[in-house]
């Protein structure tokens, strides 16, 4: 079930990088893991790159095809995930005042993660359940992604709760919809694991939801959540034809294609493309400008990246042209922006 699936959102490539690292340890070259994705190894370390969910699925399929659907591989990958890999969302979760607040913000902005499973929180009596719904994941990779994502999720709990977890560990368990013969084994060392359930879930005492987190900082949590909301708004703008073109331009902003090239890729006549973009109240030139403006801001925020390097990454032949464009976008030269004196953009 891929068409219109909830997980079909753009994401940064950290999860793919982790998968290729584990695959390399098992003898699979990065180029083989990335076959058919149109991604290069250098993309996986570029914080300005966003990828399609289907590119990540292709990597999963490459791993399964090359290494076999072996028990433990997906869990090994999931265990490498850390909350710090989730950027703003990870910091918002870590700095939340309680586990309940952390789950609320995590579920609210789940589309800023690498998840393929739907996640929800249920409470009944003295129990709480984090329910994991894998029904929208394509069948050929469903078990792998369920195992990967649940291993990642169970791994986050100790980092969130610290020593407080010990008081509840005996009453926590992991229920999996998988059969025992298919299972990974010990994917959650702090909780009992059982198989053959109607749906997968993490089950724990409800009182745990009110535990204060060791790294709680309401001020940081509020700022991070505001930034998550802003990032989510920008990502949800990537819809319609304009959204498809933004995604294509973001794939390689240093070598931006012409409108004719994009039209060919989308199997659309250039005049039709221009007319449809006008109906969405934009143009190809505006989208190019928007992508460069967004990427320039992100690249300048990286410590040690010079204005000249940013200009080159965005495909400008002359730094002066980039400086002129940046000043038009933000009302200030890029060198001053990098020094932290840029005003907020409307």
C-alpha positions, -999 to 999 in steps of 0.1 A, spaced: 0 0 0 22 28 -13 -1 53 -30 -11 80 -5 6 61 24 10 83 55 48 77 55 53 92 21 70 124 33 104 138 26 131 132 52 168 138 57 191 108 48 204 99 83 185 67 85 199 57 50 234 66 62 230 43 92 217 15 71 246 17 46 271 18 75 257 -14 90 254 -30 55 291 -22 49 300 -40 81 283 -70 66 302 -67 34 278 -47 12 294 -17 -6 277 16 -1 272 19 -39 253 -14 -39 231 -3 -10 223 29 -28 217 13 -62 186 27 -79 182 56 -55 200 83 -75 218 91 -42 256 94 -38 275 85 -6 282 122 -2 245 130 0 242 110 32 264 134 52 249 166 37 225 183 61 210 202 32 198 170 14 163 157 17 152 124 2 119 107 -7 106 79 15 107 56 -16 144 61 -19 148 48 17 125 18 8 148 11 -22 178 9 2 159 -15 25 151 -37 -5 187 -36 -16 199 -47 18 173 -76 20 182 -87 -15 219 -87 -9 222 -98 27 190 -118 30 161 -111 53 182 -123 83 170 -121 119 187 -94 138 198 -72 109 169 -47 111 173 -46 149 210 -39 146 202 -10 124 175 3 147 197 1 177 221 26 160 194 53 159 198 79 186 175 109 194 203 132 184 198 118 148 164 134 147 176 170 148 151 195 161 126 168 169 151 149 190 160 180 210 123 188 215 116 153 228 147 152 251 140 186 266 103 179 273 93 180 309 77 145 312 75 113 292 39 122 283 50 156 269 78 140 250 53 115 234 29 143 226 55 163 207 70 132 191 36 121 178 27 156 167 58 159 145 62 122 136 66 132 99 99 149 108 113 115 117 123 84 97 93 63 108 73 41 85 50 27 112 21 48 125 24 54 162 -3 63 187 -7 64 225 -35 46 243 -42 46 280 -64 23 300 -65 17 337 -30 16 350 -15 7 316 -3 28 287 5 15 252 25 29 224 7 12 195 27 5 163 6 2 131 25 -13 102 -4 -20 78 5 8 53 41 -5 49 46 -25 16 45 -62 25 79 -71 12 97 -47 37 70 -46 64 87 -69 89 121 -53 84 108 -18 90 87 -28 120 117 -45 136 140 -16 127 116 11 140 106 -7 172 143 -14 180 150 23 176 119 33 197 128 9 226 164 22 225 152 58 230 135 50 263 167 46 284 182 78 271 149 97 278 143 83 314 177 74 327 178 56 361 140 63 366 134 35 341 146 8 365 115 12 387 92 3 358 113 -22 337 98 -53 354 63 -42 344 71 -32 308 69 -54 278 70 -54 240 42 -71 221 49 -79 184 25 -90 157 53 -111 143 55 -149 148 83 -162 170 101 -179 141 104 -146 123 114 -125 152 147 -108 159 151 -122 193 162 -97 220 153 -63 204 144 -47 237 168 -58 265 149 -38 292 116 -54 286 100 -89 279 92 -95 243 63 -117 231 50 -126 197 19 -134 177 -2 -105 189 -29 -88 168 -9 -56 168 25 -45 180 29 -22 210 51 -11 238 32 -17 271 43 0 304 28 14 336 8 45 330 25 63 359 57 64 338 40 90 316 43 115 344 79 110 352 100 141 348 128 136 323 165 141 333 171 167 306 139 186 309 141 222 300 107 239 292 123 269 275 144 247 252 115 224 245 93 254 235 119 268 212 125 234 195 88 228 191 83 262 174 112 253 150 96 219 144 63 236 135 81 259 111 100 230 95 68 210 91 50 240 75 78 242 50 77 205 42 40 204 38 43 232 12 59 205 -10 27 194 -26 12 196 -60 33 202 -91 52 230 -74 60 205 -46 73 179 -70 96 205 -86 108 218 -52 118 183 -43 136 178 -76 155 210 -72 164 203 -36 179 169 -47 209 187 -62 208 225 -58 243 228 -71 233 215 -106 198 229 -111 181 216 -142 164 238 -167 126 240 -169 127 220 -201 147 192 -184 122 191 -155 93 190 -179 109 161 -197 115 142 -164 78 148 -155 66 139 -189 49 173 -193 51 198 -221 70 229 -210 40 251 -218 17 229 -198 42 230 -169 43 268 -170 5 270 -171 0 246 -142 26 264 -120 8 296 -128 -24 280 -116 -6 272 -83 5 309 -82 42 303 -88 67 299 -116 98 278 -123 120 308 -117 104 315 -84 108 279 -73 145 280 -82 149 312 -63 130 298 -33 152 266 -32 184 286 -34 172 310 -6 163 281 17 195 262 10 217 293 14 203 299 49 208 262 59 244 261 45 255 293 61 243 280 94 270 253 92 301 262 111 331 268 89 313 270 55 324 302 38 302 324 16 323 313 -14 317 277 -6 279 282 -3 278 301 -36 296 273 -53 273 246 -38 243 265 -50 256 267 -86 267 303 -87 297 309 -110 305 341 -91 303 348 -54 291 384 -61 260 370 -78 252 349 -48 258 379 -25 234 401 -45 207 374 -45 211 367 -8 208 405 0 176 406 -21 161 376 -2 171 387 33 180 423 32 215 417 45 248 403 29 255 366 36 287 374 55 266 394 81 240 367 82 266 342 90 278 364 119 243 361 134 230 395 127 203 386 102 167 397 109 138 373 110 124 366 76 87 372 70 
